[in-house]
Structure formats: structure tokens, C-alpha cells
Amino acid sequence: MQSTSSSTSKRTEIERSKQETQRRIESGCYQGRPLLGTRFDAAGEGLIPDSDEWPTIMDAFEFILLFHLPQVLNDCPFS
């Protein structure tokens, strides 16, 4: 009997979680794992740069732009 009760409460918990996820999406909150170099804001609704990771991410983009983008553009058959 305890198994049935546990199963019912688990289903209720899952349904509540689905409803909360839908509410967050409808209200414009970011839903999912934070993107690389970001973290959730204090309200847990949006993403902001992570002060520990963001400089490394920006260095990586700068490296790509400086060293790889010119080669990609040179190799592009449409340029």
C-alpha cells in the first residue's frame, strides 16, 4: 500500500514541476541549464555573465575572431 501512495505523490510532484516549468517559460524566464560563462541572476529568472568564467569565454571569442575568422573568410567560396 505504501508503494501506491509513494507513486501517487511522485506523480503529483512531477505534474507540479511541469506546471512550474510552463509558468516560467510563459513569463519569459530562462529555462534550462545556464549557458557557458553565465549563471542565473539573483531572482533565478534570467542569465547574467559569470564573473569567474566570463573573462575566459571572452578570451576564447577574441582568439577565434583574431586567428580563425580570417582563415574561414578566405576559404569561403562566397567571398
C-alpha distances in whole Angstrom, upper triangle without the diagonal:
4,5,5,7,9,10,11,13,14,16,17,19,20,22,23,25,26,28,29,31,32,33,35,37,38,40,41,40,40,36,36,37,40,43,45,48,46,43,41,43,42,40,38,40,43,44,47,49,48,51,50,50,52,55,54,53,56,58,57,57,61,61,60,63,66,65,63,64,68,67,65,67,70,68,67,69,69,70
4,5,5,6,9,10,11,12,14,15,16,18,20,21,22,24,26,27,29,30,32,33,35,36,37,39,37,37,34,33,34,38,41,43,44,43,40,38,40,39,37,35,37,40,41,44,46,45,47,47,46,49,52,51,50,53,55,54,55,58,59,58,60,63,63,61,61,65,65,62,65,68,66,65,67,67,68
4,5,5,6,9,10,10,12,14,15,16,18,20,21,22,24,26,27,29,30,31,33,35,36,38,36,35,32,31,32,36,38,40,43,41,38,37,39,38,37,34,36,38,40,43,44,43,46,45,45,47,50,49,48,51,53,51,52,56,56,55,57,60,60,58,59,62,62,59,62,65,63,62,64,64,66
4,5,5,6,9,10,11,12,14,15,16,18,20,21,23,24,26,27,29,30,32,33,35,36,35,35,31,31,32,36,39,41,43,41,39,37,39,39,36,34,35,38,40,43,45,44,47,46,46,48,51,50,49,52,54,52,53,57,57,56,58,61,61,59,59,63,62,60,62,65,63,62,64,63,65
4,5,5,6,9,10,11,12,14,15,17,18,20,21,23,24,26,27,29,30,32,33,35,33,33,30,30,31,35,38,40,42,40,37,35,37,36,34,32,33,36,38,41,43,42,45,45,44,46,50,49,48,51,53,52,52,56,56,55,57,60,61,59,59,63,62,60,62,65,63,62,64,64,65
4,5,5,6,9,10,10,12,14,15,16,18,20,21,22,24,26,27,29,30,32,33,31,31,28,27,28,32,35,37,39,37,34,32,35,34,32,30,31,34,35,38,40,39,42,41,41,43,47,46,45,48,50,48,49,53,53,52,54,57,57,55,56,60,59,57,59,62,60,59,61,61,63
4,6,5,6,9,10,11,12,14,15,17,18,20,21,23,24,26,27,29,30,32,30,30,27,26,27,31,34,36,38,36,34,32,34,34,32,30,31,33,35,38,40,39,42,42,41,43,46,45,44,47,49,47,48,52,52,51,53,56,56,54,54,58,58,55,57,60,58,57,59,59,61
4,5,5,6,9,10,11,12,14,15,17,18,20,21,23,24,26,27,29,31,29,29,26,26,28,31,34,37,39,37,34,32,34,34,31,29,30,33,35,38,40,39,43,42,42,43,47,46,45,48,50,48,49,52,53,52,54,57,57,55,55,59,59,56,58,61,59,58,60,59,61
4,5,5,6,9,10,10,12,14,15,16,18,20,21,23,24,26,27,29,27,27,24,24,26,29,32,35,37,34,31,29,31,30,28,26,27,30,32,35,38,37,40,40,39,41,45,44,43,45,48,46,47,50,51,50,52,55,55,54,54,58,58,55,57,60,59,57,59,59,60
4,5,5,6,9,10,10,12,14,15,16,18,20,21,23,24,26,27,25,25,22,21,23,26,29,32,34,32,29,27,29,29,27,25,26,28,30,33,35,34,37,37,37,38,42,41,40,43,45,43,44,47,48,47,49,52,52,50,50,54,54,51,54,57,55,54,56,56,57
4,5,5,6,9,10,11,12,14,15,17,18,20,21,23,24,26,24,25,21,21,23,27,30,32,34,32,30,28,30,30,27,25,25,28,30,33,36,35,39,38,38,39,43,42,40,43,45,44,44,48,48,47,49,52,52,50,50,54,54,51,53,56,54,53,55,54,56
4,5,5,6,9,10,11,12,14,15,17,18,20,21,23,25,23,24,21,21,24,27,30,33,35,32,29,27,29,28,26,24,24,27,29,33,35,35,38,38,38,39,43,42,40,43,46,44,44,48,49,48,49,53,53,51,51,55,55,52,54,57,56,54,56,55,57
4,5,5,6,9,10,11,12,14,15,17,18,20,21,23,21,21,18,19,20,23,27,29,31,29,26,24,25,25,23,20,21,24,26,29,32,31,34,35,34,35,39,39,37,40,42,41,41,45,46,45,47,50,50,48,48,52,52,50,52,55,53,52,54,53,55
4,5,5,6,9,10,11,12,14,15,17,18,20,21,20,20,16,16,19,22,25,28,30,27,25,23,25,25,23,20,21,23,25,28,31,30,34,34,33,34,38,37,35,38,41,39,39,43,44,42,44,47,48,46,46,49,49,47,49,52,50,49,51,50,52
4,5,5,6,9,10,11,12,14,15,17,18,20,19,20,17,17,20,23,26,29,31,29,26,24,26,26,23,21,21,23,26,29,32,32,35,36,35,36,39,39,37,40,42,41,41,44,45,44,45,49,49,47,47,50,51,48,49,53,51,49,51,51,52
4,5,5,6,9,10,11,12,14,15,17,19,17,18,16,17,19,22,25,28,30,27,24,22,23,23,20,18,18,21,24,27,30,30,33,34,33,34,38,38,36,38,41,40,40,43,45,43,45,48,49,47,47,50,51,48,50,53,52,50,52,51,53
4,5,5,6,9,10,11,12,14,15,17,15,15,12,13,16,18,22,25,26,24,21,19,21,21,18,16,16,19,21,24,27,27,30,30,30,31,34,34,32,35,38,36,36,40,41,40,41,45,45,43,43,47,47,44,46,50,48,47,49,48,49
4,5,5,6,9,10,11,12,14,16,14,15,12,13,16,19,22,25,27,24,22,20,22,22,20,17,16,19,21,25,27,28,31,32,31,31,35,35,32,35,38,36,36,39,41,39,40,44,45,42,42,46,46,43,45,48,47,45,47,46,47
4,5,5,6,9,10,11,12,14,14,15,13,15,18,20,23,27,28,25,23,20,22,22,19,17,16,19,21,25,28,29,32,33,32,32,36,36,34,36,39,38,37,41,42,41,42,45,46,44,44,47,48,45,46,50,49,47,48,47,49
4,5,5,6,9,10,11,12,11,12,10,13,16,18,21,24,26,22,20,17,18,18,15,13,12,15,18,22,25,25,29,30,29,29,33,34,31,33,37,36,35,38,40,39,40,43,44,43,42,46,46,44,45,48,48,46,48,47,48
4,5,5,6,9,10,11,9,10,7,9,13,15,18,21,23,20,18,15,17,18,15,13,11,14,16,20,23,23,27,28,27,27,31,31,29,31,34,33,32,35,37,36,37,40,41,39,38,42,43,40,41,45,44,42,44,43,44
4,5,5,6,9,10,10,11,9,12,16,18,20,23,25,22,21,18,19,20,17,15,13,15,18,22,25,26,29,31,29,29,33,33,31,32,36,34,33,37,38,37,38,41,42,40,39,43,44,40,42,45,44,42,44,43,44
4,5,5,6,9,9,11,10,13,17,18,21,24,26,22,20,17,18,18,15,14,12,14,17,21,24,25,29,30,30,29,33,34,31,33,36,35,34,37,39,38,39,42,43,42,40,44,45,42,43,47,46,44,46,44,46
4,6,5,6,5,7,7,11,14,15,17,21,22,19,17,13,14,15,12,10,8,10,14,17,20,22,25,27,26,25,29,30,27,29,32,32,31,34,36,35,35,39,40,38,37,41,42,39,40,44,43,41,44,42,43
4,5,5,6,7,6,10,14,15,16,20,22,19,17,15,16,18,15,13,10,11,14,17,21,22,26,27,26,25,29,30,27,28,32,30,29,32,34,33,33,37,38,36,35,39,40,37,38,41,41,38,40,39,40
4,5,8,10,10,14,17,18,20,24,25,22,20,18,18,19,16,15,12,13,16,20,23,25,28,30,29,28,32,33,30,31,34,33,32,35,37,36,36,39,41,39,37,41,42,39,40,43,43,40,42,40,42
4,6,9,11,14,17,17,19,23,24,20,19,16,15,17,13,13,9,11,15,18,21,23,26,29,28,27,30,31,29,30,33,33,31,34,37,35,35,39,41,39,37,41,42,40,40,44,43,41,43,41,42
4,7,9,12,15,15,16,20,21,17,16,14,14,16,13,12,8,9,12,15,18,20,24,26,25,23,27,28,25,26,30,29,28,30,33,31,32,35,37,35,34,37,39,36,36,40,40,38,40,38,39
4,6,10,12,12,14,17,18,15,13,10,11,13,10,8,5,6,9,12,16,18,21,23,22,21,25,26,23,25,28,27,26,29,32,30,31,34,36,34,33,37,38,36,36,40,40,38,40,39,39
4,7,9,8,10,14,15,12,11,9,10,13,11,8,6,5,7,11,14,15,19,20,19,18,22,23,20,22,25,24,23,26,28,27,28,31,33,31,30,34,35,32,34,37,37,35,38,36,37
4,7,8,11,14,16,13,12,10,13,15,13,10,8,8,10,14,16,17,21,22,20,20,24,24,21,23,27,25,25,28,30,28,29,33,34,32,31,35,36,33,35,38,37,36,38,37,38
4,6,9,12,14,12,11,10,13,16,15,11,10,10,10,14,16,16,20,20,18,19,23,22,20,22,25,23,23,27,28,27,28,31,32,30,30,34,34,32,34,37,36,35,37,36,37
4,6,9,11,10,9,9,13,15,15,11,12,11,10,13,14,13,17,17,15,16,20,19,17,20,22,21,21,24,25,24,26,29,30,28,28,32,33,30,32,36,35,34,37,36,37
4,7,8,6,6,7,10,13,14,10,11,9,7,9,10,10,14,14,12,13,16,16,14,16,19,18,18,21,23,22,24,27,28,26,26,30,31,29,31,34,34,33,36,35,35
4,6,6,7,10,13,16,17,14,13,11,8,10,9,10,13,14,11,11,14,14,11,14,16,15,15,18,19,19,20,23,24,23,23,26,27,25,27,30,30,29,32,31,32
4,6,8,11,14,18,19,16,16,14,10,11,9,9,12,11,8,8,12,10,8,11,13,12,12,16,17,16,18,21,21,20,21,25,25,24,26,29,28,28,31,31,31
4,7,11,13,16,18,16,16,13,10,9,6,5,8,8,5,5,8,8,6,9,11,11,12,15,16,16,18,20,21,21,21,25,26,25,27,30,30,29,33,33,32
4,7,9,12,14,12,12,10,6,5,4,5,8,9,7,7,11,12,10,12,15,15,15,17,19,19,21,23,25,24,24,28,29,27,29,32,32,32,35,34,34
4,7,9,11,9,10,8,5,6,6,5,9,10,10,10,14,14,13,15,18,18,18,21,23,23,24,27,28,28,28,31,33,31,33,36,36,35,38,38,38
4,7,8,5,7,6,5,6,9,9,12,13,13,13,17,18,17,18,22,22,22,24,26,26,27,30,31,31,31,34,35,34,35,39,39,37,41,40,40
4,5,5,6,6,6,6,9,10,12,14,15,14,18,20,18,19,23,23,23,25,28,28,28,31,33,33,32,36,37,36,37,40,40,39,42,41,41
4,5,8,9,9,9,12,12,14,16,17,17,20,22,21,23,26,27,26,29,31,31,32,34,36,36,36,39,41,39,40,44,44,43,46,45,45
4,5,8,10,11,14,15,17,19,20,20,23,25,24,25,28,29,28,31,33,33,34,36,38,38,37,41,42,40,41,45,45,44,47,45,45
4,6,8,10,13,13,16,18,18,18,22,23,22,23,27,27,26,29,31,31,32,35,36,35,35,39,40,38,39,43,43,41,44,43,43
4,7,10,14,15,18,20,19,19,23,24,22,23,27,27,26,29,31,30,31,34,36,35,34,37,39,37,38,41,41,40,42,41,41
4,7,10,12,15,18,17,16,19,21,19,20,23,23,22,25,27,27,27,30,32,31,30,34,35,33,34,38,38,36,39,38,38
4,7,9,12,14,13,12,16,17,15,16,20,20,19,21,24,23,24,27,29,28,27,31,32,30,31,35,35,34,37,36,36
4,6,9,12,11,10,13,15,13,14,17,18,17,20,22,22,23,25,27,27,26,30,32,30,31,34,35,34,37,36,35
4,6,9,8,6,9,11,10,10,14,15,14,16,19,19,20,22,24,24,24,27,29,28,29,32,33,32,36,35,34
4,5,5,5,9,10,10,11,14,15,16,18,19,20,21,24,25,25,26,29,30,29,31,34,34,34,38,37,36
4,6,6,7,10,10,11,13,15,16,17,19,21,22,23,25,26,26,29,31,30,32,35,36,35,39,38,37
4,6,7,8,10,12,13,14,16,17,19,20,22,23,24,25,26,29,30,30,32,35,35,35,39,39,38
4,6,6,6,9,10,11,13,15,16,17,19,20,21,22,23,26,27,27,29,31,32,32,35,35,34
4,5,5,6,9,10,11,12,14,15,17,18,20,20,21,24,26,25,26,29,30,30,34,33,32
4,5,5,6,9,10,10,12,14,15,16,18,19,20,23,24,24,26,28,29,30,33,33,32
4,5,5,6,9,10,11,12,14,15,16,17,18,21,23,22,24,27,28,28,32,32,31
4,5,5,6,9,10,11,12,14,15,16,16,20,21,20,22,25,25,26,29,29,28
4,5,5,6,9,10,10,12,14,15,15,18,20,19,21,24,25,25,28,28,27
4,5,5,6,9,10,10,12,13,14,17,18,19,20,23,24,24,28,28,27
4,5,5,6,9,10,11,11,12,15,16,16,18,21,21,22,26,26,25
4,5,5,6,9,10,10,10,13,15,14,16,19,20,20,23,23,22
4,5,5,6,8,10,10,12,14,15,16,18,20,20,24,24,22
4,5,5,6,7,9,11,13,13,15,17,18,19,23,24,22
4,6,5,5,6,9,10,10,12,14,15,16,20,20,19
4,6,6,5,7,10,10,11,13,15,15,19,19,17
4,6,6,7,10,11,12,13,15,17,20,20,18
4,6,7,7,9,11,12,13,15,19,20,18
4,6,5,6,9,10,11,12,16,17,16
4,5,5,6,9,10,10,14,14,13
4,5,5,6,9,10,13,14,11
4,5,5,6,9,12,13,12
4,5,5,6,10,11,10
4,5,5,9,9,7
4,6,8,9,7
4,6,9,8
4,5,6
4,6
4
